[in-house]
């Protein structure tokens, strides 16, 4: 194991020495692309953001950059679902003022109620996760185990229900499953897709509900990081933040569009196999 660690450290030093003149901008673009393309796929963006800097010897990108990447992915998902969100918002207001629960109003309530468990879990267990579970090995096993569960859910799906056919029981099941995303390597999109498939949603419906659920979750996560950032004395590189936000937004938008276009044909197993391979790589490096 010591031999492999020494080789890996040597590889880091070599790559760093080659790229150090361009490191800042390369890091901004690459990490933004990684965040954009993995935030909404069931492959765990956190695993990729942990692995990438280690592989190339990059320093920590800092809290401000994390907030910028979250803003970028939030812009992408909101813009992609802008018409759905507008319809849901209007119907939600009507459900309160006129007590009319249309399909759009029901979906809006489902997104709001589906966010409560993960929000509470984040507040209660954030420190526990940060201190005891933030290890590459835990992350790797999370990738493998929850990846296999995703594959199982895709294989045994027994119904093809659409979003308007989603029951409150299904919403509750997906909501509590989403709280498991606090475990490193789980993937928020992965666990919500898994729960949706187990509950009988079609691949497209499970993916769309997962994407809509991401909006309040990203808002909450970005808000908490923003609060921490406000009290941080670290300087802010605004050029890097703006570039990172833009690259993350564009790549995330492309990712959402491609995923929804392909999901009915390719299913979940390409992502399951990718998760297993990445998990094994992480264990080989850090185990």
C-alpha atoms as an extended CHARMM CRD file, in Angstrom:
* protein
*
       287  EXT
         1         1  UNK       CA              0.0000000000        0.0000000000        0.0000000000  PROA      1               0.0000000000
         2         2  UNK       CA              2.8940000000        2.3490000000        0.8320000000  PROA      2               0.0000000000
         3         3  UNK       CA              4.3360000000        1.6750000000       -2.6210000000  PROA      3               0.0000000000
         4         4  UNK       CA              1.0770000000        2.6260000000       -4.3330000000  PROA      4               0.0000000000
         5         5  UNK       CA              0.7430000000        5.7880000000       -2.2220000000  PROA      5               0.0000000000
         6         6  UNK       CA              4.2950000000        6.8240000000       -3.1180000000  PROA      6               0.0000000000
         7         7  UNK       CA              3.6150000000        6.2350000000       -6.8160000000  PROA      7               0.0000000000
         8         8  UNK       CA              0.4030000000        8.2210000000       -6.5980000000  PROA      8               0.0000000000
         9         9  UNK       CA              2.1560000000       11.0970000000       -4.8160000000  PROA      9               0.0000000000
        10        10  UNK       CA              4.8320000000       11.0610000000       -7.5090000000  PROA      10              0.0000000000
        11        11  UNK       CA              2.1470000000       11.1890000000      -10.2030000000  PROA      11              0.0000000000
        12        12  UNK       CA              0.5100000000       14.1590000000       -8.4760000000  PROA      12              0.0000000000
        13        13  UNK       CA              3.8010000000       16.0320000000       -8.2840000000  PROA      13              0.0000000000
        14        14  UNK       CA              4.5670000000       15.3620000000      -11.9530000000  PROA      14              0.0000000000
        15        15  UNK       CA              1.1890000000       16.5520000000      -13.2010000000  PROA      15              0.0000000000
        16        16  UNK       CA              1.2790000000       19.5790000000      -10.9180000000  PROA      16              0.0000000000
        17        17  UNK       CA              4.7190000000       20.6380000000      -12.1340000000  PROA      17              0.0000000000
        18        18  UNK       CA              3.5730000000       20.3880000000      -15.7730000000  PROA      18              0.0000000000
        19        19  UNK       CA              0.3240000000       22.3000000000      -15.2880000000  PROA      19              0.0000000000
        20        20  UNK       CA              1.1340000000       24.8020000000      -12.5450000000  PROA      20              0.0000000000
        21        21  UNK       CA              1.3250000000       27.7710000000      -14.9350000000  PROA      21              0.0000000000
        22        22  UNK       CA             -2.2740000000       27.1690000000      -16.0190000000  PROA      22              0.0000000000
        23        23  UNK       CA             -3.5630000000       25.4920000000      -12.8770000000  PROA      23              0.0000000000
        24        24  UNK       CA             -6.0060000000       28.1680000000      -11.7630000000  PROA      24              0.0000000000
        25        25  UNK       CA             -8.0200000000       28.3800000000      -14.9800000000  PROA      25              0.0000000000
        26        26  UNK       CA             -7.7840000000       24.6860000000      -15.7370000000  PROA      26              0.0000000000
        27        27  UNK       CA             -9.0770000000       23.9480000000      -12.2560000000  PROA      27              0.0000000000
        28        28  UNK       CA            -11.9770000000       26.3770000000      -12.6450000000  PROA      28              0.0000000000
        29        29  UNK       CA            -13.1230000000       24.9800000000      -15.9860000000  PROA      29              0.0000000000
        30        30  UNK       CA            -12.5800000000       21.2970000000      -15.2140000000  PROA      30              0.0000000000
        31        31  UNK       CA            -14.2730000000       21.3800000000      -11.8030000000  PROA      31              0.0000000000
        32        32  UNK       CA            -17.1880000000       23.3810000000      -13.2290000000  PROA      32              0.0000000000
        33        33  UNK       CA            -17.6060000000       20.8300000000      -16.0240000000  PROA      33              0.0000000000
        34        34  UNK       CA            -17.3890000000       17.9680000000      -13.5350000000  PROA      34              0.0000000000
        35        35  UNK       CA            -20.0080000000       19.5790000000      -11.3040000000  PROA      35              0.0000000000
        36        36  UNK       CA            -22.3000000000       20.4220000000      -14.2120000000  PROA      36              0.0000000000
        37        37  UNK       CA            -22.2040000000       16.9840000000      -15.8030000000  PROA      37              0.0000000000
        38        38  UNK       CA            -22.4480000000       14.9680000000      -12.5790000000  PROA      38              0.0000000000
        39        39  UNK       CA            -24.8250000000       16.9920000000      -10.3760000000  PROA      39              0.0000000000
        40        40  UNK       CA            -27.9250000000       15.5930000000      -12.0790000000  PROA      40              0.0000000000
        41        41  UNK       CA            -26.6270000000       12.1730000000      -13.0930000000  PROA      41              0.0000000000
        42        42  UNK       CA            -26.8740000000        9.2400000000      -10.6430000000  PROA      42              0.0000000000
        43        43  UNK       CA            -23.0850000000        9.0650000000      -10.2610000000  PROA      43              0.0000000000
        44        44  UNK       CA            -22.3560000000       11.2970000000       -7.2200000000  PROA      44              0.0000000000
        45        45  UNK       CA            -20.8630000000       14.6830000000       -8.0180000000  PROA      45              0.0000000000
        46        46  UNK       CA            -19.1300000000       14.6840000000       -4.6070000000  PROA      46              0.0000000000
        47        47  UNK       CA            -17.1320000000       11.5800000000       -5.5690000000  PROA      47              0.0000000000
        48        48  UNK       CA            -15.8520000000       13.2710000000       -8.6940000000  PROA      48              0.0000000000
        49        49  UNK       CA            -15.0250000000       16.5360000000       -6.9470000000  PROA      49              0.0000000000
        50        50  UNK       CA            -13.0670000000       14.5900000000       -4.3190000000  PROA      50              0.0000000000
        51        51  UNK       CA            -11.2060000000       12.4830000000       -6.8600000000  PROA      51              0.0000000000
        52        52  UNK       CA            -10.3130000000       15.1310000000       -9.4440000000  PROA      52              0.0000000000
        53        53  UNK       CA             -8.1890000000       17.4660000000       -7.2480000000  PROA      53              0.0000000000
        54        54  UNK       CA             -6.4130000000       14.4830000000       -5.6970000000  PROA      54              0.0000000000
        55        55  UNK       CA             -5.5340000000       12.9700000000       -9.0570000000  PROA      55              0.0000000000
        56        56  UNK       CA             -3.9340000000       16.1540000000      -10.3730000000  PROA      56              0.0000000000
        57        57  UNK       CA             -2.6360000000       17.6280000000       -7.1230000000  PROA      57              0.0000000000
        58        58  UNK       CA             -4.8820000000       20.6920000000       -7.0640000000  PROA      58              0.0000000000
        59        59  UNK       CA             -5.4170000000       22.7070000000       -3.8850000000  PROA      59              0.0000000000
        60        60  UNK       CA             -8.8770000000       22.9410000000       -2.3660000000  PROA      60              0.0000000000
        61        61  UNK       CA            -11.0370000000       25.1850000000       -4.5340000000  PROA      61              0.0000000000
        62        62  UNK       CA            -12.5750000000       26.9830000000       -1.5570000000  PROA      62              0.0000000000
        63        63  UNK       CA            -16.0940000000       27.5930000000       -0.3090000000  PROA      63              0.0000000000
        64        64  UNK       CA            -16.7920000000       30.5430000000       -2.6230000000  PROA      64              0.0000000000
        65        65  UNK       CA            -16.1990000000       28.3790000000       -5.6890000000  PROA      65              0.0000000000
        66        66  UNK       CA            -18.4810000000       25.6570000000       -4.3150000000  PROA      66              0.0000000000
        67        67  UNK       CA            -21.2430000000       28.2420000000       -3.9340000000  PROA      67              0.0000000000
        68        68  UNK       CA            -20.6500000000       29.4530000000       -7.5040000000  PROA      68              0.0000000000
        69        69  UNK       CA            -20.9530000000       25.9120000000       -8.8700000000  PROA      69              0.0000000000
        70        70  UNK       CA            -24.2090000000       25.4050000000       -6.9750000000  PROA      70              0.0000000000
        71        71  UNK       CA            -25.5640000000       28.6340000000       -8.4380000000  PROA      71              0.0000000000
        72        72  UNK       CA            -24.6260000000       27.4700000000      -11.9130000000  PROA      72              0.0000000000
        73        73  UNK       CA            -26.4080000000       24.1200000000      -11.6070000000  PROA      73              0.0000000000
        74        74  UNK       CA            -29.4060000000       25.8390000000      -10.0140000000  PROA      74              0.0000000000
        75        75  UNK       CA            -29.6570000000       28.2480000000      -12.9500000000  PROA      75              0.0000000000
        76        76  UNK       CA            -29.5410000000       25.2950000000      -15.3600000000  PROA      76              0.0000000000
        77        77  UNK       CA            -32.3330000000       23.2630000000      -13.7600000000  PROA      77              0.0000000000
        78        78  UNK       CA            -34.5580000000       26.2960000000      -13.1900000000  PROA      78              0.0000000000
        79        79  UNK       CA            -34.1550000000       27.4280000000      -16.8030000000  PROA      79              0.0000000000
        80        80  UNK       CA            -34.8080000000       23.9410000000      -18.1770000000  PROA      80              0.0000000000
        81        81  UNK       CA            -38.0080000000       23.5520000000      -16.1410000000  PROA      81              0.0000000000
        82        82  UNK       CA            -38.9910000000       27.2250000000      -16.2510000000  PROA      82              0.0000000000
        83        83  UNK       CA            -42.4400000000       26.5850000000      -17.7850000000  PROA      83              0.0000000000
        84        84  UNK       CA            -43.1770000000       23.7290000000      -15.3860000000  PROA      84              0.0000000000
        85        85  UNK       CA            -42.0780000000       25.8730000000      -12.4420000000  PROA      85              0.0000000000
        86        86  UNK       CA            -44.2630000000       28.7890000000      -13.5640000000  PROA      86              0.0000000000
        87        87  UNK       CA            -47.2820000000       26.4930000000      -13.8990000000  PROA      87              0.0000000000
        88        88  UNK       CA            -46.5590000000       24.8480000000      -10.5640000000  PROA      88              0.0000000000
        89        89  UNK       CA            -46.1320000000       28.1810000000       -8.7860000000  PROA      89              0.0000000000
        90        90  UNK       CA            -49.4310000000       29.5470000000      -10.1070000000  PROA      90              0.0000000000
        91        91  UNK       CA            -51.2670000000       26.3390000000       -9.2830000000  PROA      91              0.0000000000
        92        92  UNK       CA            -49.7130000000       26.2250000000       -5.8160000000  PROA      92              0.0000000000
        93        93  UNK       CA            -50.9950000000       29.7280000000       -5.0250000000  PROA      93              0.0000000000
        94        94  UNK       CA            -54.4470000000       28.7220000000       -6.2770000000  PROA      94              0.0000000000
        95        95  UNK       CA            -54.3680000000       25.6140000000       -4.0940000000  PROA      95              0.0000000000
        96        96  UNK       CA            -54.0460000000       27.9080000000       -1.0790000000  PROA      96              0.0000000000
        97        97  UNK       CA            -56.3710000000       30.7420000000       -2.1060000000  PROA      97              0.0000000000
        98        98  UNK       CA            -59.0320000000       28.6790000000       -3.9120000000  PROA      98              0.0000000000
        99        99  UNK       CA            -58.3910000000       25.2440000000       -2.3930000000  PROA      99              0.0000000000
       100       100  UNK       CA            -57.9910000000       23.6520000000       -5.8330000000  PROA      100             0.0000000000
       101       101  UNK       CA            -55.5060000000       20.7980000000       -6.0380000000  PROA      101             0.0000000000
       102       102  UNK       CA            -54.7030000000       20.5230000000       -9.7360000000  PROA      102             0.0000000000
       103       103  UNK       CA            -51.9310000000       18.1620000000      -10.9800000000  PROA      103             0.0000000000
       104       104  UNK       CA            -49.4950000000       21.1160000000      -11.1080000000  PROA      104             0.0000000000
       105       105  UNK       CA            -50.4310000000       22.1590000000       -7.5720000000  PROA      105             0.0000000000
       106       106  UNK       CA            -50.0080000000       18.5830000000       -6.3510000000  PROA      106             0.0000000000
       107       107  UNK       CA            -46.5580000000       18.4240000000       -7.9620000000  PROA      107             0.0000000000
       108       108  UNK       CA            -45.5700000000       21.7270000000       -6.3320000000  PROA      108             0.0000000000
       109       109  UNK       CA            -46.6470000000       20.4520000000       -2.9120000000  PROA      109             0.0000000000
       110       110  UNK       CA            -44.8170000000       17.1820000000       -3.5870000000  PROA      110             0.0000000000
       111       111  UNK       CA            -41.5670000000       19.0480000000       -4.2690000000  PROA      111             0.0000000000
       112       112  UNK       CA            -41.9440000000       21.1810000000       -1.1400000000  PROA      112             0.0000000000
       113       113  UNK       CA            -42.9100000000       18.2970000000        1.1440000000  PROA      113             0.0000000000
       114       114  UNK       CA            -40.2890000000       16.0620000000       -0.4280000000  PROA      114             0.0000000000
       115       115  UNK       CA            -37.5660000000       18.4730000000        0.6740000000  PROA      115             0.0000000000
       116       116  UNK       CA            -38.4220000000       18.4450000000        4.3990000000  PROA      116             0.0000000000
       117       117  UNK       CA            -36.7050000000       15.1600000000        5.4160000000  PROA      117             0.0000000000
       118       118  UNK       CA            -33.3850000000       15.9460000000        3.7110000000  PROA      118             0.0000000000
       119       119  UNK       CA            -33.4710000000       19.5050000000        5.0820000000  PROA      119             0.0000000000
       120       120  UNK       CA            -33.9930000000       18.2840000000        8.6430000000  PROA      120             0.0000000000
       121       121  UNK       CA            -31.4220000000       15.5160000000        8.2350000000  PROA      121             0.0000000000
       122       122  UNK       CA            -28.9020000000       18.0260000000        6.9380000000  PROA      122             0.0000000000
       123       123  UNK       CA            -29.3820000000       20.2970000000        9.9360000000  PROA      123             0.0000000000
       124       124  UNK       CA            -29.2650000000       17.4360000000       12.4540000000  PROA      124             0.0000000000
       125       125  UNK       CA            -26.4750000000       15.3040000000       11.0200000000  PROA      125             0.0000000000
       126       126  UNK       CA            -24.2900000000       17.7080000000        9.0230000000  PROA      126             0.0000000000
       127       127  UNK       CA            -21.4860000000       17.6850000000       11.6200000000  PROA      127             0.0000000000
       128       128  UNK       CA            -21.6610000000       13.8950000000       12.0540000000  PROA      128             0.0000000000
       129       129  UNK       CA            -21.3430000000       13.3610000000        8.3200000000  PROA      129             0.0000000000
       130       130  UNK       CA            -18.5430000000       15.9150000000        8.0130000000  PROA      130             0.0000000000
       131       131  UNK       CA            -16.4650000000       14.4170000000       10.8440000000  PROA      131             0.0000000000
       132       132  UNK       CA            -17.1170000000       10.6690000000       10.6020000000  PROA      132             0.0000000000
       133       133  UNK       CA            -18.2410000000        9.8360000000        7.0720000000  PROA      133             0.0000000000
       134       134  UNK       CA            -16.1630000000       12.1710000000        4.8880000000  PROA      134             0.0000000000
       135       135  UNK       CA            -13.6150000000        9.5850000000        3.8310000000  PROA      135             0.0000000000
       136       136  UNK       CA            -12.8100000000        8.3850000000        0.3130000000  PROA      136             0.0000000000
       137       137  UNK       CA            -13.3660000000        4.7540000000        1.3680000000  PROA      137             0.0000000000
       138       138  UNK       CA            -16.8830000000        5.4650000000        2.6890000000  PROA      138             0.0000000000
       139       139  UNK       CA            -17.5580000000        7.4290000000       -0.4710000000  PROA      139             0.0000000000
       140       140  UNK       CA            -16.3310000000        4.5210000000       -2.6180000000  PROA      140             0.0000000000
       141       141  UNK       CA            -18.5260000000        1.9440000000       -0.8910000000  PROA      141             0.0000000000
       142       142  UNK       CA            -21.4650000000        4.3240000000       -1.1330000000  PROA      142             0.0000000000
       143       143  UNK       CA            -20.8680000000        4.5290000000       -4.8840000000  PROA      143             0.0000000000
       144       144  UNK       CA            -20.8290000000        0.7450000000       -5.2350000000  PROA      144             0.0000000000
       145       145  UNK       CA            -23.6620000000       -0.2280000000       -2.8740000000  PROA      145             0.0000000000
       146       146  UNK       CA            -26.1670000000        2.4310000000       -3.8820000000  PROA      146             0.0000000000
       147       147  UNK       CA            -25.2120000000        1.9130000000       -7.5190000000  PROA      147             0.0000000000
       148       148  UNK       CA            -26.1790000000       -1.7580000000       -7.2680000000  PROA      148             0.0000000000
       149       149  UNK       CA            -29.4520000000       -0.7850000000       -5.5740000000  PROA      149             0.0000000000
       150       150  UNK       CA            -30.1560000000        1.5920000000       -8.4690000000  PROA      150             0.0000000000
       151       151  UNK       CA            -29.5510000000       -1.2150000000      -10.9530000000  PROA      151             0.0000000000
       152       152  UNK       CA            -31.8590000000       -3.5210000000       -8.9940000000  PROA      152             0.0000000000
       153       153  UNK       CA            -34.5960000000       -0.8760000000       -8.9730000000  PROA      153             0.0000000000
       154       154  UNK       CA            -34.2780000000       -0.4130000000      -12.7260000000  PROA      154             0.0000000000
       155       155  UNK       CA            -34.4350000000       -4.1640000000      -13.3750000000  PROA      155             0.0000000000
       156       156  UNK       CA            -37.4800000000       -4.8380000000      -11.2100000000  PROA      156             0.0000000000
       157       157  UNK       CA            -39.5560000000       -1.7720000000      -12.0610000000  PROA      157             0.0000000000
       158       158  UNK       CA            -43.1220000000       -3.0070000000      -12.2160000000  PROA      158             0.0000000000
       159       159  UNK       CA            -45.0600000000        0.0320000000      -13.4030000000  PROA      159             0.0000000000
       160       160  UNK       CA            -44.7250000000        3.0440000000      -15.6470000000  PROA      160             0.0000000000
       161       161  UNK       CA            -46.6760000000        5.6810000000      -13.7460000000  PROA      161             0.0000000000
       162       162  UNK       CA            -46.3980000000        9.3280000000      -14.7780000000  PROA      162             0.0000000000
       163       163  UNK       CA            -45.9840000000       12.3060000000      -12.4560000000  PROA      163             0.0000000000
       164       164  UNK       CA            -49.7440000000       13.1010000000      -12.2960000000  PROA      164             0.0000000000
       165       165  UNK       CA            -50.2810000000        9.4940000000      -11.1520000000  PROA      165             0.0000000000
       166       166  UNK       CA            -47.8000000000        9.8270000000       -8.2980000000  PROA      166             0.0000000000
       167       167  UNK       CA            -49.3810000000        9.1430000000       -4.9040000000  PROA      167             0.0000000000
       168       168  UNK       CA            -48.5800000000       10.8340000000       -1.5990000000  PROA      168             0.0000000000
       169       169  UNK       CA            -47.1770000000        7.5080000000       -0.4170000000  PROA      169             0.0000000000
       170       170  UNK       CA            -44.7090000000        7.6390000000       -3.3030000000  PROA      170             0.0000000000
       171       171  UNK       CA            -43.7920000000       11.2460000000       -2.4890000000  PROA      171             0.0000000000
       172       172  UNK       CA            -43.1340000000       10.3130000000        1.1510000000  PROA      172             0.0000000000
       173       173  UNK       CA            -41.0110000000        7.3130000000        0.1570000000  PROA      173             0.0000000000
       174       174  UNK       CA            -38.8620000000        9.3700000000       -2.2270000000  PROA      174             0.0000000000
       175       175  UNK       CA            -38.6000000000       12.1990000000        0.3100000000  PROA      175             0.0000000000
       176       176  UNK       CA            -37.1660000000        9.9840000000        3.0470000000  PROA      176             0.0000000000
       177       177  UNK       CA            -34.9230000000        8.2030000000        0.5510000000  PROA      177             0.0000000000
       178       178  UNK       CA            -33.4840000000       11.5780000000       -0.4650000000  PROA      178             0.0000000000
       179       179  UNK       CA            -32.2770000000       12.0850000000        3.1140000000  PROA      179             0.0000000000
       180       180  UNK       CA            -29.8510000000        9.1890000000        2.5220000000  PROA      180             0.0000000000
       181       181  UNK       CA            -28.0130000000       11.4810000000        0.0990000000  PROA      181             0.0000000000
       182       182  UNK       CA            -26.0980000000       12.8180000000        3.1150000000  PROA      182             0.0000000000
       183       183  UNK       CA            -24.0980000000        9.5760000000        3.0390000000  PROA      183             0.0000000000
       184       184  UNK       CA            -21.0640000000       10.2320000000        0.8130000000  PROA      184             0.0000000000
       185       185  UNK       CA            -21.2360000000        8.4350000000       -2.5050000000  PROA      185             0.0000000000
       186       186  UNK       CA            -24.9980000000        7.9560000000       -2.4140000000  PROA      186             0.0000000000
       187       187  UNK       CA            -25.8250000000       10.6610000000       -4.9950000000  PROA      187             0.0000000000
       188       188  UNK       CA            -28.9360000000       12.7310000000       -4.4070000000  PROA      188             0.0000000000
       189       189  UNK       CA            -30.1540000000       12.1970000000       -7.9560000000  PROA      189             0.0000000000
       190       190  UNK       CA            -29.2480000000        8.5090000000       -7.7460000000  PROA      190             0.0000000000
       191       191  UNK       CA            -31.1920000000        7.7860000000       -4.5730000000  PROA      191             0.0000000000
       192       192  UNK       CA            -34.2810000000        9.7290000000       -5.6810000000  PROA      192             0.0000000000
       193       193  UNK       CA            -34.2450000000        7.9430000000       -9.0460000000  PROA      193             0.0000000000
       194       194  UNK       CA            -33.9000000000        4.6320000000       -7.2210000000  PROA      194             0.0000000000
       195       195  UNK       CA            -36.8230000000        5.3900000000       -4.9100000000  PROA      195             0.0000000000
       196       196  UNK       CA            -38.9660000000        6.6020000000       -7.8060000000  PROA      196             0.0000000000
       197       197  UNK       CA            -38.3490000000        3.4100000000       -9.7820000000  PROA      197             0.0000000000
       198       198  UNK       CA            -39.0520000000        1.2220000000       -6.7490000000  PROA      198             0.0000000000
       199       199  UNK       CA            -42.3140000000        3.1560000000       -6.2570000000  PROA      199             0.0000000000
       200       200  UNK       CA            -43.4520000000        2.4270000000       -9.8000000000  PROA      200             0.0000000000
       201       201  UNK       CA            -42.6630000000        5.6560000000      -11.6300000000  PROA      201             0.0000000000
       202       202  UNK       CA            -41.4380000000        5.4900000000      -15.2050000000  PROA      202             0.0000000000
       203       203  UNK       CA            -37.7960000000        6.3420000000      -15.8330000000  PROA      203             0.0000000000
       204       204  UNK       CA            -38.7790000000        9.7080000000      -17.3030000000  PROA      204             0.0000000000
       205       205  UNK       CA            -41.1440000000       10.5670000000      -14.4260000000  PROA      205             0.0000000000
       206       206  UNK       CA            -38.5970000000        9.5070000000      -11.7870000000  PROA      206             0.0000000000
       207       207  UNK       CA            -35.9000000000       11.6040000000      -13.4680000000  PROA      207             0.0000000000
       208       208  UNK       CA            -38.1110000000       14.6870000000      -13.8020000000  PROA      208             0.0000000000
       209       209  UNK       CA            -39.2320000000       14.5140000000      -10.1780000000  PROA      209             0.0000000000
       210       210  UNK       CA            -35.6050000000       14.0510000000       -9.1140000000  PROA      210             0.0000000000
       211       211  UNK       CA            -34.5910000000       17.1620000000      -11.0630000000  PROA      211             0.0000000000
       212       212  UNK       CA            -37.4460000000       19.2250000000       -9.6070000000  PROA      212             0.0000000000
       213       213  UNK       CA            -36.5540000000       18.0560000000       -6.0970000000  PROA      213             0.0000000000
       214       214  UNK       CA            -33.0120000000       19.2900000000       -6.6590000000  PROA      214             0.0000000000
       215       215  UNK       CA            -34.1430000000       22.9310000000       -6.8500000000  PROA      215             0.0000000000
       216       216  UNK       CA            -34.9970000000       23.4980000000       -3.1620000000  PROA      216             0.0000000000
       217       217  UNK       CA            -32.1480000000       21.2000000000       -2.0960000000  PROA      217             0.0000000000
       218       218  UNK       CA            -29.5660000000       23.2050000000       -4.0580000000  PROA      218             0.0000000000
       219       219  UNK       CA            -31.1100000000       26.4080000000       -2.6890000000  PROA      219             0.0000000000
       220       220  UNK       CA            -30.7590000000       25.1190000000        0.8720000000  PROA      220             0.0000000000
       221       221  UNK       CA            -27.2130000000       23.8420000000        0.3590000000  PROA      221             0.0000000000
       222       222  UNK       CA            -26.1450000000       27.0160000000       -1.4270000000  PROA      222             0.0000000000
       223       223  UNK       CA            -27.7840000000       29.1470000000        1.2460000000  PROA      223             0.0000000000
       224       224  UNK       CA            -25.9250000000       27.3760000000        4.0530000000  PROA      224             0.0000000000
       225       225  UNK       CA            -22.6440000000       27.6550000000        2.1620000000  PROA      225             0.0000000000
       226       226  UNK       CA            -23.4100000000       31.3210000000        1.4620000000  PROA      226             0.0000000000
       227       227  UNK       CA            -23.8780000000       31.9850000000        5.1800000000  PROA      227             0.0000000000
       228       228  UNK       CA            -20.5280000000       30.3460000000        5.8980000000  PROA      228             0.0000000000
       229       229  UNK       CA            -18.9420000000       32.3070000000        3.0560000000  PROA      229             0.0000000000
       230       230  UNK       CA            -20.2270000000       35.6200000000        4.4390000000  PROA      230             0.0000000000
       231       231  UNK       CA            -18.2260000000       35.0640000000        7.6170000000  PROA      231             0.0000000000
       232       232  UNK       CA            -15.1140000000       33.8120000000        5.8220000000  PROA      232             0.0000000000
       233       233  UNK       CA            -12.0810000000       36.1420000000        5.6670000000  PROA      233             0.0000000000
       234       234  UNK       CA            -10.7750000000       34.4890000000        2.4900000000  PROA      234             0.0000000000
       235       235  UNK       CA            -10.4160000000       36.7270000000       -0.5970000000  PROA      235             0.0000000000
       236       236  UNK       CA            -12.8030000000       36.1450000000       -3.5000000000  PROA      236             0.0000000000
       237       237  UNK       CA            -11.6500000000       35.7100000000       -7.1010000000  PROA      237             0.0000000000
       238       238  UNK       CA            -14.7260000000       37.0540000000       -8.9050000000  PROA      238             0.0000000000
       239       239  UNK       CA            -13.4410000000       36.2290000000      -12.3980000000  PROA      239             0.0000000000
       240       240  UNK       CA            -13.0060000000       32.5740000000      -11.4600000000  PROA      240             0.0000000000
       241       241  UNK       CA            -16.4240000000       32.5020000000       -9.7820000000  PROA      241             0.0000000000
       242       242  UNK       CA            -18.2070000000       33.9520000000      -12.7990000000  PROA      242             0.0000000000
       243       243  UNK       CA            -16.4670000000       31.5750000000      -15.1940000000  PROA      243             0.0000000000
       244       244  UNK       CA            -17.1980000000       28.6010000000      -12.9440000000  PROA      244             0.0000000000
       245       245  UNK       CA            -20.8590000000       29.5720000000      -12.6310000000  PROA      245             0.0000000000
       246       246  UNK       CA            -21.2530000000       29.9530000000      -16.4020000000  PROA      246             0.0000000000
       247       247  UNK       CA            -19.4910000000       26.6820000000      -17.2640000000  PROA      247             0.0000000000
       248       248  UNK       CA            -21.4180000000       24.7510000000      -14.6030000000  PROA      248             0.0000000000
       249       249  UNK       CA            -24.7320000000       26.2150000000      -15.8100000000  PROA      249             0.0000000000
       250       250  UNK       CA            -24.1650000000       25.3770000000      -19.4890000000  PROA      250             0.0000000000
       251       251  UNK       CA            -22.8080000000       21.8830000000      -18.8390000000  PROA      251             0.0000000000
       252       252  UNK       CA            -25.6080000000       21.0830000000      -16.3730000000  PROA      252             0.0000000000
       253       253  UNK       CA            -28.2540000000       22.2190000000      -18.8670000000  PROA      253             0.0000000000
       254       254  UNK       CA            -26.7340000000       20.0110000000      -21.5800000000  PROA      254             0.0000000000
       255       255  UNK       CA            -26.5910000000       17.1250000000      -19.1090000000  PROA      255             0.0000000000
       256       256  UNK       CA            -30.2740000000       17.4200000000      -18.1640000000  PROA      256             0.0000000000
       257       257  UNK       CA            -31.3870000000       17.5770000000      -21.7840000000  PROA      257             0.0000000000
       258       258  UNK       CA            -29.2580000000       14.6040000000      -22.8410000000  PROA      258             0.0000000000
       259       259  UNK       CA            -30.2120000000       12.4960000000      -19.8350000000  PROA      259             0.0000000000
       260       260  UNK       CA            -33.9590000000       12.9410000000      -20.3610000000  PROA      260             0.0000000000
       261       261  UNK       CA            -33.5720000000       12.2510000000      -24.0680000000  PROA      261             0.0000000000
       262       262  UNK       CA            -31.6310000000        9.0150000000      -23.5420000000  PROA      262             0.0000000000
       263       263  UNK       CA            -32.9970000000        7.5910000000      -20.2930000000  PROA      263             0.0000000000
       264       264  UNK       CA            -35.8120000000        5.5660000000      -21.8780000000  PROA      264             0.0000000000
       265       265  UNK       CA            -33.3590000000        3.8000000000      -24.2000000000  PROA      265             0.0000000000
       266       266  UNK       CA            -30.2410000000        3.2880000000      -22.1020000000  PROA      266             0.0000000000
       267       267  UNK       CA            -31.7600000000        2.7430000000      -18.6660000000  PROA      267             0.0000000000
       268       268  UNK       CA            -29.6680000000        2.9680000000      -15.4940000000  PROA      268             0.0000000000
       269       269  UNK       CA            -27.1160000000        0.2040000000      -15.9710000000  PROA      269             0.0000000000
       270       270  UNK       CA            -24.4720000000        2.3010000000      -17.7790000000  PROA      270             0.0000000000
       271       271  UNK       CA            -24.4160000000        4.5440000000      -14.6810000000  PROA      271             0.0000000000
       272       272  UNK       CA            -24.4330000000        1.5350000000      -12.3440000000  PROA      272             0.0000000000
       273       273  UNK       CA            -21.3660000000        0.0470000000      -14.0470000000  PROA      273             0.0000000000
       274       274  UNK       CA            -19.6330000000        3.4250000000      -14.0310000000  PROA      274             0.0000000000
       275       275  UNK       CA            -20.3160000000        3.8140000000      -10.2880000000  PROA      275             0.0000000000
       276       276  UNK       CA            -18.8900000000        0.3810000000       -9.5560000000  PROA      276             0.0000000000
       277       277  UNK       CA            -15.7430000000        1.0600000000      -11.5860000000  PROA      277             0.0000000000
       278       278  UNK       CA            -15.2050000000        4.4580000000       -9.9440000000  PROA      278             0.0000000000
       279       279  UNK       CA            -15.8080000000        2.9570000000       -6.4960000000  PROA      279             0.0000000000
       280       280  UNK       CA            -13.2070000000        0.2750000000       -7.1310000000  PROA      280             0.0000000000
       281       281  UNK       CA            -10.7320000000        2.9270000000       -8.3300000000  PROA      281             0.0000000000
       282       282  UNK       CA            -11.2700000000        4.9460000000       -5.1500000000  PROA      282             0.0000000000
       283       283  UNK       CA            -10.7570000000        1.8690000000       -2.9690000000  PROA      283             0.0000000000
       284       284  UNK       CA             -7.5800000000        1.0020000000       -4.8830000000  PROA      284             0.0000000000
       285       285  UNK       CA             -6.2250000000        4.5140000000       -4.3320000000  PROA      285             0.0000000000
       286       286  UNK       CA             -7.3520000000        5.2070000000       -0.7630000000  PROA      286             0.0000000000
       287       287  UNK       CA             -8.1840000000        1.7800000000        0.7020000000  PROA      287             0.0000000000
